[in-house]
Amino acid sequence: MTHKIAKALIENGQIKYIDKKLPSGRIQVHLIYDELDQDTQRVKAKELVHLTAGIYRNIEPEVESHLLREDWERNVEG
C-alpha cells in the first residue's frame, strides 16, 4: 500500500477544499488533523504550567524577566 498526502479542509464532516485530485472509486484514509481552536491551546498551556509549576519555586518571575531584559539590552547601542 502506498501512502499519499493531500491537504484538505473539512467542515461539519464535508470536504470543502482539497489541494489535489483524488483517485476515482473508494479510498481508505487516515485523518490526522490540526486543531484550529485556540481554546484547546490555552488548556494545553494551563496543563503545562501546572506540570512545571514546582520547578522554580523560589524565583520571582517579574524580577527574572527584568534581569533577562537587562541582559539582552546590555550591548544595544541607541
Secondary structure, 3 states (H helix, E strand, C coil): CCCCCCCEEEECCEEEEECCCCCCCCCCCCCCCCCCCHHHHHHHHHHHHHHHCCCCCCCCHHHHHHHHHHHHHCCCCC
